[in-house]
Structure formats: structure tokens, C-alpha cells
Amino acid sequence: MSSIGLLMVVVAFASTDCQLITDENEAWAFVNRVNDESQEVYFKSIQASWNYNTNLTDHNSQLSVEAKLVEAAFEKEVAANASRFNWTAFQNETLKRIFKKASDIGSASLPEDRLTKLKVIESELERLYSSAQLCDDDSTCNNLDPGLTRILAESRDYDKLLWAWFGWRNVSGRKMRNLYKEFVNISNEAARANGYADTGEYWRSWYDMDNLREECQKLYEQLKPLYLNLHAYVKRKLIDKYGEDKFPSTGQIPAHLLGNMWAQSWGNLYSDLLQPFKNKPSVDVTEALKEQNYTAQKMFEVSEEFFTSLGLIPMPEEFWNHSMIVKPDDGRDVVCHASAWDFLNQKDFRIKQCTDITMSDLITTHHEMGHIQYYLQYKNLPVVFRRGANPGFHEAVGDVMSLSVSTPKHLKEIGLLEEVVDDEESDINFLLSQALKKIAFLPFGYLIDQWRWSVFNGETSPEDYNKKWWDLRCKYQGVSPPVQRTEDDFDPGAKYHIPGNTPYIRYFVSYVIQFQFHQALCEAANQTGPLYKCDIYNSHVAGNKLSDMLSLGSSKPWAVAMEKVTGNTTMDAGAIIEYFQPLITWLEKQNEGMDIQWDEACPTDLPVYTLPTQSPEPETTDPTGTGNVVFPNISLLIVLCSCLFALLKE
């Protein structure tokens, strides 16, 4: 039966009686019919989105928007008909939970014209980000991945780093400012239509806890001393490299010097600038990967083998046939940001990733495969339950694997390290390399949604978008812009998750709970010794414990899922502190007598910078001067989508 046909059946079913339906058998019949049809509707929508993400053309954008509108119409009809049931009085808790989730439909609650506009804006924001290129004076043009990413990771030329850092923000975020303001307004309309004050409150509702903000603040304060000591050590090493005159008197680190476009992970500085004991083997196996002729395919096969060693589910044939694991060489623009996809038909699961042959991407591969494993474990649940227990759980699963994969013991096991030196200096080397990825990220993971929540609730006005962004980064991260930034800029838009509309507090949560999971799985695997040396590879007992949690999806509150693995129901940073304790002691000794704080306010005496070569403007216009961007073919698209809604209503 077609989606339109089922909608008509559902409408007829729900309109036979004005009185609320209380029969749970009827409710289950409704749920089962909708569940079967939703797989078809969602598959078509996800397929259209995949086609657009892997080939950024206007045609694919239009098809993706149309498919999302069909999906939204379906969700709106289902929610309307679900409201004909007195589901809050149901005795079956699972059934009540299904109806509750089905009733909360996000942007589908918008009127058709506003929904169309929102989906077009979302599509255009993604295009602006993913097709952005920075060209130098030789007319050589670089996308973010791998070109600009490699420059930030590998170059130690201050001016070249500044060119790449500044230029990326010019060709990406700066183009989005007015568009993002309009996106915020419509997104808030959708949140209010679902009974929430704004989009931030809607996102926080996914965690089934009233005090998410307070809990995250408490976790951040637990971990702040470790971050302060890591920041002080790194800053001192960077001053040795670039000179004190390059650093502001306010105590922050210039954002372009940390080896990553957003200064969110500092691991790329480890080998040449930060490794404490150079006479010990490096735990960065990038060179070994290249020497052993690793390909993207082999990296994914190694990752799959880790999961199957735990007795978990291997990748299905569709995964290998349809994933995009390298950047296409046919010249098309694609969204290179790594992501895992569940097509919701119980057999098609894919990863989209422009894989580079580096240790960083080996870890990313395990992270994305973790998402796929979660999809596989809950694929037989009702569609509304096919998601993580909370958003942080999904992000944590692959990272739990990476905590084992990153150990020298495991890298030697799979042939990427020749020897494991077991002494205190080697341990500090390893723990510092881990902290540059895990601890360096924490304030960044915490602040992005602090910015976004303040934008959604109106605390931060459009006139202060960029100021607020840097206020938070200077305060929490101790990272400052290297040159002047103004409200003509929109630096949040230079990070994928802002134009991609992906909530970010999930990553902060995941960086806490992954260590709780790791601690519990190591105990299950009968691993002894320090937590940072644990490798759960080949432990079916640990795999079974993890599977018990993953297979729940979101069918139970996240605390129930947490208890399946850890035995407790709360988030706590204690496991991170245990993992990094030897490094904490070492860093405190290194920083003894030093002021490891920085000013909360950003520096004000920054230089002005202009790109040597300006990249072309995007293909958007604003003929009215009102800040309302007009897209090519937008009128045609709106007409098509209006017709589509008319058909759905017939």
C-alpha cells in the first residue's frame, strides 16, 4: 500500500468515533500498521537525503526537500490520529511510550509553507558548508577535507595556518549569517507548535531529565582542573614553538595553532610538539598505516573485526555495497563530514566518510561503525524506538571501542606497533596523546549548545551571534581568535553541526559516559591493572553486556540502559579521573608554580587580517536588501512542494 493510501486508512480508522479510544488492542493494530508504512516513507526520505549528501546538486536538493515534506506530512497525519487514543491511560508502558514519541513530531508540526521554507534553508546551509572552497593565489582550491584539514594538522607555519583558518571561515560561515537567523525563527516556530518554549528546550527534552543543564555544568566542573593543567602544558610548548609575542596577554591560545580547524582536538600536535618522552615509541600509528599500505577499505575491515571479536553483529552486504568511504574522484561535491546512516528498512546501513589514511581516521572509522552496530542491534524494534537511549549514548558506543583500539597493547595485536614499552614514561606519552583528543574536547563539546540554546531562547540576538560565540570559547576553552572578528562574520557556521542542525551536547555527554561504559566492560572482560591499559578485544562477555544495552534502543529511559552496562543510573566523571590519574599527577608537577588560568574575556587588541586571495561569493542574492536570501529555482520548488501537499490531502 502507498503512504497516501495508508494515511487515508488511518484517517478513516481514527474518525469513526469522536470519543477517545481506550482499547489497547486497537492501539497496537494502529501502531503496527503505521510502523510498517513508516519504514517505506522514511526509507525514501533517507535515500533522497543520501543522494544529496553524496552529490550536492540543485536537482538532488530539490528531491531531498520533496521527500522530507512527504515524510513530514506522514508524521503529521500519524500524530493527529494518535491523538484519537487515550494513550496516557494505557496500562502497557511500552505502548504509552510509543504513542508519546509518535506525538512529538518536530518540524512536521509547521504549516506547509513554513515547513517548505525550513527544509530549503536547511538544504542550502548544508550546500554552503560542504561546497565551500578556499583558493590560493595560484588558483589552487582546497575543500575542508582533506586539504584544509591537512594544513591545520601538519603545517607549523604560523602564517599558512592563519590563512587556512581565516579563509575557511570566510568561505563557509560568513556566507550563512542571514540564512541562519531565518532558520532560528522557523525552527522555534516548530518547537512552540510542539509545546516547547524554543528549539533548545525541545532538544533537551530528549534526555528525559529536567536538570540536564545543571548536570552538564556539574560534570564540566569535575573535569575543569584536568583541562586547565592540559591547557597550560600545551600553551607553554606552543609558546616555545611560535614565540610569546604571538599569544595574547589574556592567557588564551590562538585558535589556529592547535592542529584542528576548530581547536576541538589537539592530537595532531602530539608527535612533533607535545610528546613528553621522545625516546619512547610513538602511539601515533599514521606512518605504520601508510607503510603497510592500508586503504580505507582495510581500515573499515579492521574496525568490523573488532566488533565481531566481541560477538557482535557483522556488517551486512548492503553496508559494503552502498557506503561511501572515500571521497569520489569524479569531481562532484559531497558532504565529507563522517556520518552513519540507518535507512530504517532493517537491512540498509551505510557510512559516508572521506577517509584519510591516518590514526585519527582509524579512530573515526571505529566511531562510525559503533553507530552502525547500534542500528543493527535495535533494528527489529518499532521505528520510534530505533535511536539511542539518549543522544549521547549513540556517540559513546564507537568511542568506547576506540578506548581499547588506541591502547599500545591493541595496536601491537593488530600489527601497527612493533613493541609495547611498559614503563611510566611510555604511560605518560600514551595518556597525554589520549588527553589531547578526549580532555581537550570537553569544553568545546560543552559550549556549542550553550551558544545555540542562548540563540534559540533569544538571550543572544542576531546582532551578537559572533561575539557570544567567542565569549564562550575564550571563557570555557581558553582559545581566542588570532585576528579581529566582527558581526560581519559568522564563525559558528564554520563548524558542520551548526549548518547541519545537529545538537552537540550529545558529544559532551558521550565523552563522560564512554569512560563509564569502558570501566564496566573492562570489569566484565576480567581485565586487571590500570583502566587506561584495558583492551576488551575478543571478550564475548563484554560484548554481551554491551549488546544487552544496545538492543534496547530508546524503548526504555536512558537510566535503564545505563544500568544494563554500568550497574548505576547516573552520569559521573569519576571514570575519566581514574583513567587519567597518572597524567593528572604528572601535569600538576609540570605546571607547579605556574598560573594556569586565563581571563574569561577575549583579547581586544587583535590585528586585522585580509585574505591574500578572496574566494568567490556563493550563488545567492539579496535583491531587496532585507537580509532574506533568494535561492535559484526557489519559486519553482515552493510551487512543486505546494502541489505535493495538495496531492497528499486529496
C-alpha positions as CSV (number, residue, x, y, z in Angstrom):
1,M,0.0,0.0,0.0
2,S,1.3,3.5,-0.7
3,S,1.9,6.1,2.0
4,I,-1.0,8.1,0.8
5,G,-3.2,5.1,0.9
6,L,-2.3,4.2,4.5
7,L,-2.8,7.8,5.6
8,M,-6.4,7.6,4.2
9,V,-6.9,4.3,6.1
10,V,-5.6,5.8,9.3
11,V,-7.8,8.8,9.0
12,A,-10.9,6.6,8.4
13,F,-9.9,4.4,11.3
14,A,-9.5,7.3,13.7
15,S,-12.6,9.2,12.7
16,T,-15.2,6.5,13.3
17,D,-15.9,7.8,16.8
18,C,-15.4,11.2,18.4
19,Q,-14.7,9.6,21.7
20,L,-11.1,8.8,22.7
21,I,-10.2,5.2,22.0
22,T,-9.2,3.2,25.1
23,D,-8.8,-0.3,23.7
24,E,-5.1,-1.3,23.7
25,N,-5.6,-4.0,21.1
26,E,-6.9,-1.4,18.7
27,A,-4.0,0.8,19.6
28,W,-1.5,-2.0,18.8
29,A,-3.2,-2.6,15.5
30,F,-2.8,1.1,14.7
31,V,0.9,1.1,15.8
32,N,1.7,-2.0,13.7
33,R,0.1,-0.6,10.5
34,V,1.9,2.8,11.0
35,N,5.2,1.1,11.8
36,D,5.1,-1.0,8.6
37,E,4.3,2.0,6.4
38,S,6.7,4.4,8.2
39,Q,9.6,2.2,7.1
40,E,8.7,2.8,3.5
41,V,8.2,6.5,3.9
42,Y,11.4,7.0,5.9
43,F,13.5,4.9,3.6
44,K,12.5,7.1,0.6
45,S,13.3,10.3,2.5
46,I,16.7,9.0,3.8
47,Q,17.6,7.7,0.3
48,A,16.9,11.1,-1.1
49,S,19.0,12.8,1.6
50,W,21.8,10.3,1.0
51,N,21.7,11.1,-2.7
52,Y,22.0,14.8,-2.0
53,N,24.8,14.4,0.6
54,T,26.8,12.3,-1.9
55,N,26.1,14.5,-4.9
56,L,25.4,18.1,-4.0
57,T,23.3,19.2,-7.0
58,D,20.3,21.5,-7.2
59,H,18.3,18.6,-8.6
60,N,19.2,16.3,-5.7
61,S,18.5,19.1,-3.2
62,Q,15.0,19.5,-4.6
63,L,14.3,15.8,-4.5
64,S,15.5,15.7,-0.9
65,V,13.3,18.5,0.2
66,E,10.3,17.0,-1.5
67,A,10.9,13.6,0.2
68,K,11.3,15.3,3.6
69,L,7.9,17.1,3.0
70,V,6.2,13.7,2.3
71,E,7.8,12.4,5.5
72,A,6.6,15.4,7.4
73,A,3.0,15.1,6.1
74,F,3.0,11.4,7.1
75,E,4.2,12.2,10.6
76,K,1.6,15.0,11.0
77,E,-1.2,12.6,10.0
78,V,0.0,9.9,12.3
79,A,0.3,12.3,15.2
80,A,-3.2,13.7,14.6
81,N,-4.7,10.2,14.5
82,A,-2.7,9.0,17.5
83,S,-4.4,11.8,19.4
84,R,-7.7,9.9,19.0
85,F,-6.4,7.4,21.6
86,N,-6.5,8.0,25.3
87,W,-2.9,6.7,25.4
88,T,-1.9,8.4,28.7
89,A,-4.3,6.0,30.5
90,F,-2.9,2.8,28.8
91,Q,-1.6,0.1,31.2
92,N,1.2,-1.1,28.9
93,E,4.2,1.2,29.4
94,T,5.8,0.3,26.1
95,L,2.6,1.2,24.2
96,K,2.4,4.5,26.1
97,R,6.0,5.3,25.2
98,I,5.3,4.6,21.5
99,F,2.4,7.0,21.5
100,K,4.3,9.6,23.4
101,K,7.2,9.5,20.8
102,A,4.8,9.4,17.9
103,S,3.0,12.5,19.1
104,D,6.2,14.6,19.2
105,I,6.8,15.4,15.5
106,G,9.3,18.2,15.5
107,S,9.3,20.4,12.4
108,A,6.5,18.4,10.8
109,S,4.1,20.4,13.0
110,L,4.7,23.5,10.9
111,P,2.2,24.8,8.2
112,E,3.2,23.6,4.8
113,D,4.6,26.9,3.6
114,R,6.8,27.3,6.6
115,L,8.0,23.7,6.6
116,T,8.9,24.0,2.9
117,K,10.9,27.1,3.6
118,L,12.7,25.5,6.6
119,K,13.7,22.4,4.5
120,V,15.0,24.6,1.7
121,I,17.1,26.7,4.2
122,E,18.5,23.5,5.8
123,S,19.5,22.2,2.4
124,E,21.1,25.4,1.4
125,L,23.1,25.7,4.7
126,E,24.5,22.2,4.1
127,R,25.4,23.1,0.5
128,L,27.2,26.3,1.5
129,Y,29.2,24.4,4.0
130,S,30.0,21.3,2.0
131,S,30.8,23.0,-1.3
132,A,33.0,25.8,0.2
133,Q,36.5,26.0,-1.3
134,L,39.4,28.2,-0.3
135,C,41.6,29.2,-3.3
136,D,45.2,30.5,-3.0
137,D,47.0,32.9,-5.3
138,D,47.9,30.1,-7.6
139,S,44.2,29.3,-8.1
140,T,44.7,26.0,-6.3
141,C,41.4,25.4,-4.4
142,N,41.0,23.4,-1.2
143,N,37.9,21.8,0.3
144,L,37.8,21.4,4.0
145,D,38.6,17.6,3.7
146,P,41.2,16.6,3.1
147,G,43.0,19.8,2.0
148,L,42.5,22.4,4.8
149,T,42.2,19.7,7.4
150,R,45.7,18.5,6.5
151,I,47.1,22.0,6.6
152,L,45.8,22.6,10.1
153,A,47.1,19.1,11.1
154,E,50.5,19.1,9.6
155,S,51.8,22.7,9.0
156,R,53.7,24.5,11.6
157,D,53.9,27.7,9.6
158,Y,52.1,30.4,11.6
159,D,51.0,32.4,8.5
160,K,49.9,29.4,6.5
161,L,47.8,28.2,9.4
162,L,46.2,31.7,9.7
163,W,45.4,31.8,6.0
164,A,43.6,28.4,6.2
165,W,41.8,29.2,9.4
166,F,40.7,32.6,8.4
167,G,39.9,31.6,4.8
168,W,37.7,28.7,5.8
169,R,35.5,30.9,7.9
170,N,35.3,33.4,5.1
171,V,34.1,30.9,2.5
172,S,31.8,29.0,4.8
173,G,30.3,30.5,8.0
174,R,30.4,34.1,6.7
175,K,28.0,33.2,3.9
176,M,25.3,31.8,6.2
177,R,24.6,34.6,8.7
178,N,21.3,35.9,7.4
179,L,20.1,32.5,6.4
180,Y,20.8,31.1,9.9
181,K,18.8,33.9,11.5
182,E,15.8,32.9,9.4
183,F,16.4,29.2,10.3
184,V,16.3,30.0,14.0
185,N,13.0,31.8,13.7
186,I,11.3,28.9,11.8
187,S,12.8,26.3,14.0
188,N,11.5,28.0,17.1
189,E,8.0,28.1,15.5
190,A,8.1,24.3,15.1
191,A,9.2,23.9,18.8
192,R,6.4,26.1,20.0
193,A,3.9,24.1,17.9
194,N,5.0,21.0,19.8
195,G,4.6,22.7,23.2
196,Y,8.1,23.8,23.9
197,A,9.4,27.3,24.6
198,D,12.1,27.1,21.9
199,T,14.2,24.7,20.0
200,G,16.8,24.4,22.8
201,E,14.1,23.2,25.2
202,Y,12.9,20.7,22.6
203,W,16.3,19.3,22.2
204,R,16.9,19.0,25.9
205,S,13.6,17.1,26.2
206,W,15.3,14.1,24.5
207,Y,17.2,13.4,27.7
208,D,14.2,12.7,29.9
209,M,15.6,14.8,32.7
210,D,14.6,18.3,33.9
211,N,18.1,19.2,35.0
212,L,20.3,18.4,32.0
213,R,21.9,21.9,32.1
214,E,22.8,21.6,35.8
215,E,24.1,18.0,35.3
216,C,26.4,19.1,32.4
217,Q,27.7,22.0,34.4
218,K,28.5,19.7,37.3
219,L,30.4,17.3,35.1
220,Y,32.3,20.2,33.5
221,E,33.4,21.5,36.9
222,Q,34.5,18.0,37.9
223,L,36.8,17.9,34.8
224,K,37.9,21.5,34.7
225,P,41.1,21.1,36.8
226,L,42.4,18.5,34.4
227,Y,41.6,20.7,31.4
228,L,43.4,23.7,33.0
229,N,46.5,21.7,33.5
230,L,46.5,20.3,30.0
231,H,45.9,23.7,28.5
232,A,48.8,25.2,30.5
233,Y,51.2,22.4,29.3
234,V,50.2,22.8,25.7
235,K,50.3,26.6,25.7
236,R,53.9,26.5,27.1
237,K,55.0,24.2,24.3
238,L,53.3,26.3,21.6
239,I,55.0,29.5,23.0
240,D,58.3,27.7,22.7
241,K,57.5,27.0,19.0
242,Y,55.9,30.3,17.9
243,G,57.2,32.9,20.4
244,E,55.4,34.7,23.2
245,D,54.6,37.6,21.0
246,K,52.0,35.5,19.1
247,F,50.0,34.9,22.3
248,P,47.5,37.4,23.9
249,S,48.2,38.7,27.3
250,T,44.8,37.4,28.4
251,G,46.2,33.9,28.5
252,Q,44.3,32.1,25.7
253,I,45.8,30.1,22.9
254,P,45.2,31.4,19.4
255,A,42.7,29.1,17.8
256,H,44.6,28.3,14.6
257,L,47.6,26.7,16.4
258,L,46.1,23.6,17.9
259,G,46.1,21.3,14.9
260,N,42.4,21.3,14.2
261,M,40.2,23.7,12.3
262,W,38.0,24.3,15.4
263,A,40.7,23.6,18.1
264,Q,38.4,20.9,19.4
265,S,41.1,18.1,19.3
266,W,44.8,18.7,19.8
267,G,46.1,15.2,18.9
268,N,47.8,16.4,15.7
269,L,50.4,18.3,17.7
270,Y,51.4,15.3,19.7
271,S,54.3,13.7,17.7
272,D,56.4,16.8,16.8
273,L,55.5,19.3,19.5
274,L,54.0,17.7,22.6
275,Q,55.3,14.2,23.1
276,P,57.0,14.3,26.6
277,F,59.4,11.5,26.2
278,K,60.8,11.4,22.6
279,N,62.9,8.3,23.3
280,K,59.8,6.1,23.7
281,P,57.8,4.7,20.7
282,S,55.1,7.0,19.4
283,V,51.5,5.8,19.8
284,D,50.5,7.6,16.6
285,V,50.5,4.8,14.0
286,T,49.8,7.0,11.0
287,E,53.1,6.2,9.4
288,A,52.6,2.5,10.1
289,L,49.3,2.6,8.3
290,K,50.9,4.2,5.3
291,E,53.9,1.9,5.3
292,Q,51.6,-1.2,5.5
293,N,49.6,0.2,2.5
294,Y,46.4,0.5,4.4
295,T,43.4,1.6,2.4
296,A,40.1,2.9,3.5
297,Q,38.6,-0.5,2.9
298,K,41.1,-2.2,5.1
299,M,40.6,0.3,7.9
300,F,36.9,-0.5,7.8
301,E,37.5,-4.2,7.8
302,V,39.8,-3.9,10.8
303,S,37.1,-2.0,12.6
304,E,34.5,-4.6,11.8
305,E,36.7,-7.3,13.0
306,F,37.0,-5.6,16.4
307,F,33.2,-5.7,16.8
308,T,32.9,-9.3,15.7
309,S,35.6,-10.3,18.1
310,L,33.2,-9.3,20.8
311,G,30.5,-11.5,19.4
312,L,28.6,-8.5,17.9
313,I,26.9,-8.3,14.5
314,P,29.0,-8.2,11.3
315,M,28.2,-5.6,8.7
316,P,25.5,-6.6,6.2
317,E,26.2,-6.9,2.5
318,E,24.4,-3.6,1.8
319,F,26.9,-1.8,4.0
320,W,29.8,-2.8,1.9
321,N,28.0,-2.2,-1.4
322,H,26.5,1.2,-0.7
323,S,28.7,3.1,1.8
324,M,30.8,6.0,0.6
325,I,34.1,5.5,2.4
326,V,36.4,7.6,0.2
327,K,35.9,11.0,-1.4
328,P,34.7,10.3,-5.0
329,D,37.2,11.2,-7.7
330,D,34.7,12.2,-10.3
331,G,34.6,15.9,-9.3
332,R,31.2,16.0,-7.6
333,D,30.7,17.9,-4.3
334,V,29.9,15.7,-1.4
335,V,29.3,16.2,2.4
336,C,32.6,14.8,3.7
337,H,31.7,15.1,7.3
338,A,31.7,11.5,8.6
339,S,28.3,10.1,9.4
340,A,26.5,6.8,9.8
341,W,23.1,6.2,8.2
342,D,20.2,3.9,9.2
343,F,17.8,3.6,6.2
344,L,15.1,2.2,8.6
345,N,14.3,-0.8,6.4
346,Q,16.1,-3.2,8.7
347,K,18.8,-4.1,6.1
348,D,20.4,-1.0,4.7
349,F,23.1,0.7,6.9
350,R,25.8,2.9,5.5
351,I,28.7,5.2,6.4
352,K,29.6,8.4,4.5
353,Q,33.2,9.3,5.1
354,C,36.1,10.8,3.1
355,T,38.6,8.6,4.8
356,D,42.3,9.6,5.0
357,I,44.9,7.1,6.0
358,T,45.7,8.4,9.5
359,M,45.3,7.2,13.0
360,S,42.7,9.9,13.6
361,D,40.6,8.4,10.8
362,L,41.1,4.9,12.1
363,I,39.5,6.0,15.3
364,T,36.8,7.9,13.4
365,T,36.1,4.7,11.5
366,H,35.5,2.8,14.7
367,H,33.3,5.6,16.0
368,E,31.1,5.5,12.9
369,M,31.0,1.7,12.9
370,G,29.8,2.0,16.5
371,H,26.7,3.8,15.2
372,I,26.1,1.1,12.7
373,Q,26.4,-1.6,15.4
374,Y,23.8,0.3,17.5
375,Y,21.5,0.4,14.4
376,L,21.9,-3.4,13.8
377,Q,21.2,-4.2,17.5
378,Y,17.9,-2.4,17.6
379,K,16.7,-2.8,14.0
380,N,13.8,-5.1,15.0
381,L,12.2,-2.6,17.4
382,P,9.3,-0.3,16.4
383,V,10.7,2.6,14.3
384,V,10.0,5.2,17.0
385,F,12.5,3.2,19.3
386,R,15.3,3.0,16.7
387,R,17.5,5.5,18.3
388,G,20.0,5.8,21.2
389,A,18.8,5.6,24.8
390,N,19.7,9.3,24.7
391,P,21.6,11.1,22.0
392,G,24.9,10.8,24.0
393,F,24.7,7.0,24.1
394,H,24.9,6.8,20.3
395,E,28.0,8.9,20.2
396,A,29.6,6.9,23.1
397,V,29.4,3.4,21.6
398,G,32.1,3.7,18.9
399,D,34.3,5.8,21.2
400,V,34.2,3.0,23.8
401,M,35.7,0.8,21.2
402,S,38.4,3.4,20.4
403,L,39.5,3.4,24.1
404,S,40.6,-0.2,23.5
405,V,41.8,0.3,20.0
406,S,44.0,3.2,21.0
407,T,46.0,1.2,23.5
408,P,49.5,0.2,22.6
409,K,48.6,-3.4,23.5
410,H,45.9,-3.5,20.9
411,L,47.9,-1.6,18.2
412,K,50.6,-4.2,18.6
413,E,48.0,-7.0,18.5
414,I,46.8,-5.8,15.0
415,G,50.4,-5.2,13.8
416,L,50.6,-1.5,13.8
417,L,53.1,-1.2,16.7
418,E,56.3,-3.2,16.8
419,E,56.7,-3.2,20.5
420,V,54.9,-2.1,23.7
421,V,57.2,-0.5,26.3
422,D,55.7,-0.9,29.7
423,D,57.1,1.9,31.9
424,E,56.0,5.2,33.5
425,E,57.3,7.4,30.7
426,S,55.5,5.4,28.0
427,D,52.4,5.5,30.0
428,I,52.6,9.3,30.2
429,N,53.1,9.5,26.5
430,F,50.0,7.4,25.9
431,L,47.8,9.2,28.4
432,L,48.9,12.6,27.0
433,S,48.0,11.5,23.5
434,Q,44.6,10.4,24.7
435,A,44.0,13.6,26.7
436,L,44.8,15.7,23.6
437,K,41.8,14.0,22.0
438,K,39.4,13.4,24.9
439,I,40.1,16.1,27.5
440,A,40.8,18.9,25.0
441,F,37.4,18.3,23.5
442,L,35.3,18.7,26.7
443,P,34.8,22.5,26.9
444,F,34.3,22.7,23.2
445,G,31.6,19.9,23.4
446,Y,30.1,21.8,26.3
447,L,29.9,25.3,24.9
448,I,28.5,24.8,21.4
449,D,25.0,24.2,22.6
450,Q,25.4,26.8,25.3
451,W,25.7,29.2,22.4
452,R,22.9,27.6,20.4
453,W,20.5,27.5,23.4
454,S,21.1,31.2,24.0
455,V,20.3,31.9,20.4
456,F,17.1,29.9,20.4
457,N,15.8,31.4,23.6
458,G,16.6,35.0,22.5
459,E,19.2,35.7,25.1
460,T,21.7,36.2,22.2
461,S,20.4,38.4,19.5
462,P,21.4,38.1,15.8
463,E,23.5,41.3,16.3
464,D,25.7,39.4,18.8
465,Y,26.0,36.0,17.2
466,N,29.7,36.1,16.7
467,K,30.5,38.0,19.9
468,K,28.7,35.4,22.0
469,W,30.5,32.6,20.2
470,W,33.9,34.0,21.0
471,D,32.9,35.0,24.6
472,L,32.1,31.3,25.3
473,R,35.2,30.0,23.5
474,C,37.5,32.4,25.4
475,K,35.8,31.7,28.7
476,Y,35.5,27.9,28.6
477,Q,38.1,26.7,26.1
478,G,40.8,29.3,26.7
479,V,41.0,29.7,23.0
480,S,40.8,33.1,21.2
481,P,40.6,34.2,17.6
482,P,44.1,35.1,16.2
483,V,42.7,38.2,14.4
484,Q,39.8,40.5,14.8
485,R,36.3,39.0,14.3
486,T,33.2,41.1,13.7
487,E,29.5,40.7,13.3
488,D,30.0,40.5,9.6
489,D,31.5,37.1,10.4
490,F,29.6,34.0,11.5
491,D,32.2,31.7,12.9
492,P,29.7,29.2,14.4
493,G,28.7,28.3,10.8
494,A,32.3,27.2,10.1
495,K,31.6,24.1,12.2
496,Y,29.4,21.5,10.4
497,H,27.0,20.8,13.3
498,I,25.7,24.4,13.1
499,P,24.6,24.5,9.4
500,G,23.9,20.7,9.7
501,N,21.5,21.4,12.6
502,T,22.9,18.7,14.7
503,P,22.6,19.1,18.5
504,Y,26.0,19.0,20.2
505,I,25.7,18.5,23.9
506,R,25.4,14.8,23.0
507,Y,29.1,14.7,22.4
508,F,29.9,16.2,25.8
509,V,27.7,13.6,27.4
510,S,29.2,10.8,25.3
511,Y,32.8,11.8,26.4
512,V,31.7,11.3,30.0
513,I,29.6,8.1,29.7
514,Q,32.0,6.3,27.3
515,F,34.5,6.1,30.2
516,Q,31.8,4.7,32.5
517,F,31.0,2.1,29.8
518,H,34.7,1.3,29.4
519,Q,35.2,0.8,33.1
520,A,32.2,-1.5,33.3
521,L,33.1,-3.5,30.2
522,C,36.7,-3.9,31.4
523,E,35.4,-5.4,34.6
524,A,33.2,-7.8,32.6
525,A,36.2,-8.8,30.5
526,N,38.2,-9.6,33.7
527,Q,40.8,-7.0,32.8
528,T,43.2,-6.2,35.6
529,G,45.6,-3.3,36.0
530,P,45.1,0.4,35.2
531,L,41.9,1.4,33.3
532,Y,43.9,3.1,30.6
533,K,45.6,-0.2,29.7
534,C,42.4,-2.2,29.2
535,D,41.6,-3.7,25.9
536,I,38.3,-5.6,25.7
537,Y,39.2,-7.2,22.3
538,N,37.9,-10.8,21.9
539,S,35.8,-10.6,25.1
540,H,32.3,-12.1,24.3
541,V,31.3,-11.4,27.9
542,A,31.9,-7.6,27.5
543,G,30.2,-7.9,24.1
544,N,27.1,-9.5,25.5
545,K,26.8,-6.8,28.2
546,L,27.1,-4.1,25.6
547,S,24.6,-5.9,23.3
548,D,22.0,-6.0,26.1
549,M,22.1,-2.2,26.3
550,L,22.2,-1.5,22.6
551,S,19.3,-3.8,21.8
552,L,17.0,-1.6,24.0
553,G,17.3,1.4,21.6
554,S,15.2,4.1,23.2
555,S,12.4,1.7,24.3
556,K,13.4,2.3,27.9
557,P,14.5,5.5,29.7
558,W,18.3,6.0,29.3
559,A,18.9,5.3,33.0
560,V,17.6,1.8,32.5
561,A,20.0,1.3,29.6
562,M,22.9,2.8,31.6
563,E,22.2,0.3,34.4
564,K,22.5,-2.6,31.9
565,V,26.2,-1.8,31.4
566,T,27.4,0.1,34.5
567,G,25.1,-1.1,37.2
568,N,24.1,2.5,38.1
569,T,21.7,5.1,36.7
570,T,23.7,8.4,36.8
571,M,26.3,10.1,34.7
572,D,29.6,10.7,36.6
573,A,33.1,11.8,35.6
574,G,34.8,9.6,38.1
575,A,35.9,7.0,35.5
576,I,37.6,9.7,33.5
577,I,39.5,10.9,36.5
578,E,40.6,7.3,37.3
579,Y,41.7,6.7,33.7
580,F,43.8,9.9,33.6
581,Q,45.1,9.9,37.2
582,P,48.8,9.3,36.4
583,L,48.7,12.1,33.8
584,I,46.9,14.4,36.3
585,T,49.7,14.0,38.8
586,W,52.4,14.4,36.1
587,L,50.8,17.6,34.6
588,E,50.4,19.2,38.1
589,K,54.1,18.6,38.6
590,Q,55.0,20.1,35.2
591,N,52.9,23.2,35.9
592,E,54.0,23.7,39.5
593,G,54.2,27.4,40.4
594,M,52.6,28.5,37.2
595,D,49.4,30.4,36.8
596,I,47.2,28.0,34.7
597,Q,44.2,30.3,34.5
598,W,43.3,32.7,31.7
599,D,41.0,35.7,31.5
600,E,37.4,34.9,30.8
601,A,37.2,37.9,28.3
602,C,38.7,37.7,24.8
603,P,41.7,39.9,23.9
604,T,40.7,43.2,22.4
605,D,44.0,44.2,20.7
606,L,43.9,41.7,17.9
607,P,45.3,42.6,14.4
608,V,43.1,42.9,11.3
609,Y,43.7,40.3,8.6
610,T,42.7,40.2,4.9
611,L,43.0,37.1,2.7
612,P,45.7,37.5,0.0
613,T,43.2,35.9,-2.4
614,Q,39.4,36.3,-2.0
615,S,37.2,33.3,-2.9
616,P,34.1,33.9,-5.0
617,E,30.7,34.7,-3.3
618,P,28.1,32.0,-3.1
619,E,25.3,31.7,-5.7
620,T,22.8,33.6,-3.6
621,T,21.3,37.0,-3.9
622,D,19.5,39.6,-1.8
623,P,17.8,41.9,-4.2
624,T,15.7,43.6,-1.5
625,G,18.5,44.4,0.9
626,T,16.4,42.9,3.7
627,G,18.7,40.0,4.5
628,N,16.3,37.5,3.0
629,V,18.3,35.3,0.8
630,V,16.8,34.2,-2.5
631,F,17.8,30.9,-3.9
632,P,17.9,29.8,-7.6
633,N,14.8,28.0,-8.5
634,I,13.2,28.6,-5.1
635,S,9.9,29.7,-6.6
636,L,9.6,26.6,-8.7
637,L,10.5,24.5,-5.6
638,I,7.8,26.1,-3.5
639,V,5.2,25.5,-6.2
640,L,6.2,21.9,-6.6
641,C,6.1,21.3,-2.8
642,S,2.7,23.0,-2.6
643,C,1.4,20.7,-5.3
644,L,2.8,17.7,-3.4
645,F,0.9,18.7,-0.3
646,A,-2.3,19.2,-2.3
647,L,-1.9,15.6,-3.6
648,L,-1.4,14.3,-0.1
649,K,-4.6,15.9,1.1
650,E,-6.8,14.5,-1.7
